[in-house]
Amino acid sequence: MPVLPDDYKRSAQPDALAARQADDRASYGQIFRTTSLIEGASVINLLFGVVRTKVIAILLGPAGIGLLGILNALMTAAVTISQMGLGTVGTRQIAEAHATGDMTRILAPSPLSITAGAVVGSANAFYFAIELNRKLGLARIVNRFRRGGRAQN
């Protein structure tokens, strides 16, 4: 290891320390801004959820809220199954690519593939909504809840 003059050691160390502290402050600021953005979006989403539930409660009544709970549980299960863990896998691959510095491993989806996925997903959702309505008679059930009657099969 080379021997450095004392005045060089004294002048280099505070600069490196100051640069590292400035990087830390910038990093903390970035973390705070990102966290604030995510939490703000969560609060807005929560408020919209409360308003949406209140409107549905007024329109459908208590029995309609129960039906909505069942349908939401089915929808959550369908979303979980259809995602097949892709969010976790994508995050892991991005972290690995960032750690190795090989950012070419991350494949950016083309606009065509995004559009095709949206069209296919929308068509499937529309088809299954019609099938569920036909098989379960959801429109008839909701109309009975609106009138205050009991749903009968």
N, C-alpha and C positions, 0 to 999 in steps of 0.2 A: 504494500500500500504506500503510495507516495506521501511524503511529508509536506504539509502545506504550511505556509507562514501563519502565525497567530492572528494577524489582522485580517487575513482572508477567511479564516474559520469564524471569527467573530462577525464579519459582515455577511457571510453566506447563510449562517444558521437563522438569524432573525427573518431574513427575506423568505427563506423556505417555509419557516413556521407561519409567517404572515400569509403567504400564498395558500398554505394548507388550511388556515383558519378562514380565509376568504372563500375558498372552495366549500368548506363545511357550511358556512353561513348561506351561500347560494344554494347548496343542496337542501338545507333545512327549509329555505324559502320555497323551493320547488315542491318539496314534500307538503308543506302547509298549503300552497295554492292548489295542488292536486287534490288533497284531502278535502279542502273546502269546497271545491267544485263537485266532487262526488257526493259529499254530504248534503250540499245544497240541492242537487238533483234528487237525492233520496227524500228530502223533506217535501219538495214539490210533488214528487210521485205519491207520497203518503197523503198529501192534501187532496190531490185529484182522486185518489182511491176513496177517501172519506166522502167527498162530494158525489162520486159515482154511486157508492153504496146507498147514500141517502136518497138519491133520485130513484134508484131501483126499488128501494124500500117503499117509497111513496107510490110508485107505479104498480108494483106487484104484491105488496103486503108481506106479512111474516112468512107465509107459506112459499111465496116466490123467492124470498131470501134463502130459505132452506133449499129450494131447487137450485138456486144459483150456487150455493155452496157445494152441492153434489156435482154440478157441471164444472165448477172451477177445479175440484179435485180430479175429475176425469181429464180436464185439459192439462193440469200440471203433470199428471202421469204420462200423458201423450207427449208433452214437450220433453220430459226427462228421457223417455225412451227414444224419441227421434233425434235428440242431440248426440247420443251414443258417446258421451265423454269427449267430444271434439274440442270444447273450450279448454279443458285441462291439457289435452295433447298439444294443442296449438301454443299454449303458454309455455309448456315445457320445451317445445322445439325452438321457440323464439329465445328463451333463456339460454339454451345450449348454443345456439348460433351466436348470440351476443357474447357468451363466455369464450368461445373459440375465436371470435372475430370474423367468422365466415358468414357474413350477412347475405351471401348469395344463396344460402340454404333455405332462406325464407322465401317461399313462393307467394308473390302477390297475386290475388285473384284478379282475373281480367273482368272488365265490365260486362262482357258477354256471359261469363259463367255466373256472375251475380244476378244478372237479369234472368237468365234461364232458371236459376234456382228459385228466384222470386215467383216466376210464372208457374213453375211446377208446384211449388208449395201452395200458392194461392188456389190453383186448380184443385189440388187435393183437399184443401180446407173447404172450398165451396162444395165439392162433391160429397164429402163426408157430412157436412152440415145438412145438405138435402137428404141424405140417407138417414141420418139420425132423426130428422124431423119426420120422415116417412115411417120409420120403424117404431119410434117411440111416441109419435103424436105430440111433440112438444108444444106446438102451437095451440092444440086443443087444451092441453094441461095449463098453459099460461093463461089462456082466455078464461078458464074456470077459476083460476086464482084471482084474476082481475075482478070477476063478478062476485067473489067472495064464497063461491061454492067449493065443494071438495072435489079433488081430482079423482076420477074413477077410470079404471081400465076397461 
